[in-house]
């Protein structure tokens, strides 16, 4: 037996057909194309923003100035607005998306799941400018007339957190932009959670129910641990959409280059500032270079977010 095994240590590999070789080459070329495109974007943004980085140095990242007349530019305001609106949007969207996915997979009757799932997927297909118009003509008046005055009167004088809810009730601002972003990213996160929740083997859940677990206990102890990697991936997908959103935020954030401590105050994001200022920038100008530098910074922020998510998942993946 040992001699037979030694004579044939490894089964011979079937000869690949020309079609397999062509398919493998196309797949490899596709992967390399993605890397080349990504590298080209990084190089173009970095080289385009080099003039601004040289002119302002590291202070470009912490300066809140944006004065085209004096040609003094800083990235602190749009960076602050981008991060805050994205974090607030996730804080609003993730619980709602989880509730939608939980209801569709565990509680909703079978005949009702398909229409609701289709409606969620249709929300993801709505253009961002439509969300922006809806936010400007519907959400902003409601915020200005009902929500912000009520919150300011009841929470504006509280110690420690009152400063977050102060200021004039214009309707626009950081919180309004976060609400619009939350509505935009809910379909992506909810659809991802729904799909991964449905991949949990039925025997796992049936065993837990057989032991007397409630529906929530099954979700908390069986479904979420089994799908946590994919759930985090869906949340990161929503965060990426929130970080780079442009037109919807431009309509409702107020477009003011200043940092405010109030959630009702106006602000700016990198994407909205680039969209507003780019058409007025001249080729080779310091302003155009500053806008390209902001684009490079947005890319770096997105990369850092993805890297942090991978670091958080790594211990769980090993287990």
C-alpha positions as CSV (number, residue, x, y, z in Angstrom):
1,X,0.0,0.0,0.0
2,X,2.8,2.4,0.9
3,X,4.6,1.6,-2.4
4,X,1.4,2.4,-4.3
5,X,1.0,5.7,-2.5
6,X,4.6,6.5,-3.1
7,X,4.3,5.7,-6.8
8,X,1.3,8.2,-7.1
9,X,1.9,10.8,-4.5
10,X,-0.4,13.3,-6.0
11,X,-3.3,12.9,-8.6
12,X,-2.5,14.3,-12.0
13,X,-4.1,17.6,-12.8
14,X,-6.4,17.7,-15.7
15,X,-5.2,19.8,-18.7
16,X,-7.0,23.1,-18.8
17,X,-8.8,24.0,-22.0
18,X,-8.1,27.2,-23.9
19,X,-11.3,28.7,-22.5
20,X,-10.1,28.2,-18.9
21,X,-6.9,30.0,-19.7
22,X,-8.7,32.9,-21.4
23,X,-11.1,33.2,-18.4
24,X,-8.2,33.1,-15.9
25,X,-6.4,35.8,-17.9
26,X,-9.6,38.0,-18.0
27,X,-10.1,37.6,-14.3
28,X,-6.5,38.5,-13.5
29,X,-6.7,41.5,-15.9
30,X,-9.9,42.7,-14.1
31,X,-8.2,42.5,-10.7
32,X,-5.2,44.4,-12.0
33,X,-7.5,47.0,-13.7
34,X,-9.1,47.8,-10.3
35,X,-5.7,48.3,-8.7
36,X,-4.5,50.5,-11.6
37,X,-7.7,52.6,-11.4
38,X,-7.3,53.0,-7.7
39,X,-3.7,53.9,-7.9
40,X,-4.4,56.4,-10.7
41,X,-7.0,58.1,-8.6
42,X,-4.7,58.4,-5.6
43,X,-1.8,59.7,-7.7
44,X,-4.0,62.3,-9.5
45,X,-5.5,63.6,-6.2
46,X,-2.2,63.7,-4.4
47,X,-0.3,65.4,-7.2
48,X,-3.1,67.8,-7.8
49,X,-3.2,68.8,-4.1
50,X,0.6,69.0,-3.8
51,X,0.5,72.8,-4.3
52,X,-1.8,73.2,-1.4
53,X,0.1,70.9,0.8
54,X,3.3,72.8,0.1
55,X,1.7,76.2,0.6
56,X,0.0,75.4,3.9
57,X,1.9,72.4,5.3
58,X,0.4,70.3,8.1
59,X,-1.6,73.4,9.2
60,X,-3.9,72.7,6.2
61,X,-5.5,69.9,8.1
62,X,-6.3,72.0,11.3
63,X,-7.1,75.4,9.8
64,X,-10.7,76.4,9.6
65,X,-10.1,79.2,7.1
66,X,-11.5,79.2,3.6
67,X,-11.0,82.6,2.0
68,X,-10.7,82.6,-1.8
69,X,-10.0,86.3,-1.8
70,X,-6.9,86.0,0.4
71,X,-6.2,82.6,-1.0
72,X,-6.1,81.0,2.4
73,X,-7.6,77.6,2.7
74,X,-8.0,74.9,5.4
75,X,-9.6,71.5,5.6
76,X,-10.7,71.4,9.3
77,X,-14.3,72.5,8.6
78,X,-15.2,70.0,5.8
79,X,-13.4,67.2,7.6
80,X,-15.3,67.9,10.8
81,X,-18.6,68.1,8.9
82,X,-17.9,64.9,6.9
83,X,-17.1,62.8,10.0
84,X,-19.8,64.2,12.2
85,X,-22.6,63.8,9.7
86,X,-21.5,60.3,8.8
87,X,-21.3,59.2,12.4
88,X,-24.7,60.7,13.2
89,X,-26.2,59.1,10.1
90,X,-25.0,55.7,11.2
91,X,-26.2,56.2,14.8
92,X,-29.7,56.8,13.3
93,X,-29.6,54.3,10.5
94,X,-28.1,51.2,12.1
95,X,-30.8,50.6,14.7
96,X,-33.6,51.2,12.2
97,X,-31.9,48.9,9.6
98,X,-31.5,46.2,12.2
99,X,-35.1,46.5,13.2
100,X,-36.2,46.2,9.5
101,X,-34.0,43.2,8.9
102,X,-35.1,41.6,12.2
103,X,-38.8,42.1,11.4
104,X,-38.5,40.8,7.8
105,X,-36.6,37.6,8.7
106,X,-38.2,36.7,12.0
107,X,-41.6,38.4,12.6
108,X,-43.2,39.4,9.3
109,X,-45.7,37.1,7.6
110,X,-44.4,35.5,4.4
111,X,-46.8,37.3,2.1
112,X,-45.7,40.7,3.5
113,X,-41.9,40.2,3.3
114,X,-41.6,40.5,-0.5
115,X,-43.4,43.9,-0.9
116,X,-41.4,45.5,2.0
117,X,-38.1,44.1,0.7
118,X,-38.9,45.5,-2.7
119,X,-39.7,48.9,-1.3
120,X,-36.4,48.9,0.6
121,X,-34.5,48.1,-2.5
122,X,-36.3,50.8,-4.4
123,X,-35.2,53.4,-1.9
124,X,-31.6,52.5,-2.7
125,X,-32.3,53.3,-6.4
126,X,-33.6,56.9,-5.7
127,X,-31.1,59.5,-7.0
128,X,-29.3,61.5,-4.4
129,X,-30.5,64.8,-5.8
130,X,-34.1,63.6,-5.2
131,X,-33.3,63.0,-1.6
132,X,-31.7,66.5,-1.5
133,X,-34.8,68.1,-2.9
134,X,-37.1,66.2,-0.6
135,X,-34.9,67.2,2.3
136,X,-34.9,70.9,1.4
137,X,-38.7,71.2,0.6
138,X,-40.1,68.8,3.2
139,X,-37.6,68.0,6.0
140,X,-36.1,71.4,6.4
141,X,-39.5,73.2,7.0
142,X,-40.6,70.5,9.5
143,X,-37.3,70.8,11.3
144,X,-37.5,74.6,11.4
145,X,-41.1,74.8,12.5
146,X,-41.6,71.9,14.8
147,X,-38.5,69.8,15.7
148,X,-35.8,72.3,16.3
149,X,-37.8,74.9,18.4
150,X,-39.2,72.1,20.6
151,X,-35.7,70.5,21.2
152,X,-34.1,73.9,21.8
153,X,-36.8,74.8,24.4
154,X,-36.6,71.5,26.2
155,X,-32.9,70.5,25.9
156,X,-31.0,73.7,25.1
157,X,-30.5,74.6,28.8
158,X,-29.5,71.2,30.1
159,X,-26.0,70.9,31.6
160,X,-23.2,69.2,29.7
161,X,-25.3,68.5,26.6
162,X,-27.3,71.6,26.2
163,X,-24.8,73.2,23.8
164,X,-25.6,70.5,21.3
165,X,-29.2,71.8,20.9
166,X,-28.8,75.6,20.9
167,X,-28.9,78.1,18.1
168,X,-31.6,79.6,15.7
169,X,-34.0,77.1,14.2
170,X,-33.2,77.6,10.5
171,X,-34.1,73.9,9.7
172,X,-30.8,73.3,7.9
173,X,-27.7,72.1,9.6
174,X,-25.6,69.1,10.7
175,X,-28.5,67.1,12.2
176,X,-30.7,67.6,9.1
177,X,-27.9,66.5,6.8
178,X,-27.4,63.4,9.1
179,X,-31.1,62.6,8.9
180,X,-31.1,62.7,5.1
181,X,-27.9,60.5,5.0
182,X,-29.5,58.1,7.4
183,X,-32.5,57.6,5.1
184,X,-30.2,57.1,2.2
185,X,-28.0,54.4,3.8
186,X,-30.8,52.5,5.5
187,X,-31.7,50.5,2.4
188,X,-28.0,49.4,1.9
189,X,-27.6,48.3,5.5
190,X,-31.0,46.8,5.9
191,X,-30.8,44.8,2.7
192,X,-27.4,43.4,3.7
193,X,-28.6,42.5,7.2
194,X,-31.7,40.8,5.8
195,X,-29.7,38.7,3.3
196,X,-27.1,37.5,5.8
197,X,-29.7,36.8,8.5
198,X,-31.4,34.5,6.0
199,X,-28.2,32.5,5.6
200,X,-28.3,31.2,9.2
201,X,-29.0,27.5,9.1
202,X,-32.5,26.8,10.2
203,X,-31.3,23.9,12.5
204,X,-29.4,26.4,14.6
205,X,-32.4,28.5,15.3
206,X,-34.7,25.5,15.7
207,X,-32.4,24.1,18.3
208,X,-32.4,27.3,20.3
209,X,-36.2,27.5,20.1
210,X,-36.3,23.9,21.3
211,X,-34.3,24.9,24.4
212,X,-36.9,27.5,25.2
213,X,-35.2,30.6,23.8
214,X,-37.3,33.6,22.8
215,X,-37.1,35.2,19.4
216,X,-34.9,38.0,20.7
217,X,-32.6,35.5,22.4
218,X,-32.2,33.5,19.2
219,X,-31.4,36.7,17.4
220,X,-28.9,37.8,20.0
221,X,-27.2,34.5,20.7
222,X,-27.4,32.7,17.4
223,X,-28.1,35.0,14.4
224,X,-25.9,38.0,15.3
225,X,-22.8,35.9,16.2
226,X,-23.1,33.8,13.1
227,X,-23.4,36.9,10.8
228,X,-21.4,39.5,12.6
229,X,-18.7,39.8,9.9
230,X,-21.3,40.4,7.2
231,X,-23.3,42.8,9.4
232,X,-20.2,44.9,10.0
233,X,-19.5,44.8,6.3
234,X,-23.0,46.1,5.5
235,X,-22.5,48.9,8.0
236,X,-19.2,49.8,6.5
237,X,-20.9,49.9,3.1
238,X,-23.4,52.4,4.5
239,X,-20.6,54.5,6.1
240,X,-18.8,54.7,2.7
241,X,-22.0,56.0,1.1
242,X,-22.5,58.5,3.9
243,X,-18.9,59.8,3.7
244,X,-19.0,60.5,0.0
245,X,-22.5,61.8,-0.5
246,X,-22.6,65.1,-2.3
247,X,-25.9,66.6,-3.6
248,X,-28.3,65.6,-0.9
249,X,-26.0,67.0,1.8
250,X,-25.4,70.2,-0.2
251,X,-29.1,71.0,-0.2
252,X,-29.6,70.8,3.6
253,X,-26.3,71.3,5.5
254,X,-26.2,75.1,5.3
255,X,-22.9,75.3,3.4
256,X,-21.1,77.5,5.9
257,X,-17.3,77.2,6.4
258,X,-17.2,77.2,10.2
259,X,-17.2,74.6,13.0
260,X,-20.2,74.9,15.4
261,X,-20.8,72.9,18.6
262,X,-24.6,72.8,17.9
263,X,-26.2,70.0,15.9
264,X,-28.5,72.6,14.5
265,X,-25.7,74.8,13.2
266,X,-24.7,75.0,9.6
267,X,-21.6,73.3,8.3
268,X,-19.9,71.8,5.3
269,X,-18.6,68.4,4.1
270,X,-15.7,67.6,1.8
271,X,-18.0,66.4,-0.9
272,X,-20.4,69.4,-0.7
273,X,-17.6,71.9,-0.6
274,X,-15.9,70.4,-3.7
275,X,-19.2,70.3,-5.5
276,X,-19.9,74.0,-4.8
277,X,-16.4,75.4,-5.3
278,X,-15.0,73.3,-8.1
279,X,-16.9,75.0,-11.0
280,X,-15.5,78.3,-10.0
281,X,-11.9,77.1,-9.7
282,X,-9.3,78.0,-12.4
283,X,-6.9,75.5,-13.7
284,X,-3.6,75.6,-11.8
285,X,-5.0,77.8,-9.1
286,X,-4.3,77.3,-5.4
287,X,-8.0,76.9,-4.8
288,X,-8.3,74.0,-7.3
289,X,-5.3,72.4,-5.6
290,X,-6.9,72.8,-2.2
291,X,-10.1,71.1,-3.5
292,X,-8.0,68.2,-4.9
293,X,-6.2,68.0,-1.6
294,X,-9.6,67.7,0.1
295,X,-10.5,64.8,-2.3
296,X,-7.3,63.1,-1.3
297,X,-8.1,63.6,2.4
298,X,-11.5,62.1,1.9
299,X,-9.9,59.0,0.3
300,X,-7.6,58.7,3.3
301,X,-10.5,59.0,5.7
302,X,-12.3,56.2,3.9
303,X,-9.2,54.0,3.9
304,X,-8.7,54.6,7.6
305,X,-12.4,53.6,8.3
306,X,-12.0,50.4,6.4
307,X,-8.7,49.6,8.1
308,X,-10.2,50.1,11.5
309,X,-13.1,47.8,10.6
310,X,-10.7,45.1,9.5
311,X,-8.8,45.5,12.8
312,X,-12.0,45.2,14.8
313,X,-13.0,42.1,12.9
314,X,-9.6,40.3,12.9
315,X,-9.8,38.8,16.5
316,X,-13.3,37.5,15.7
317,X,-12.3,36.1,12.4
318,X,-9.5,34.1,14.1
319,X,-12.0,32.6,16.6
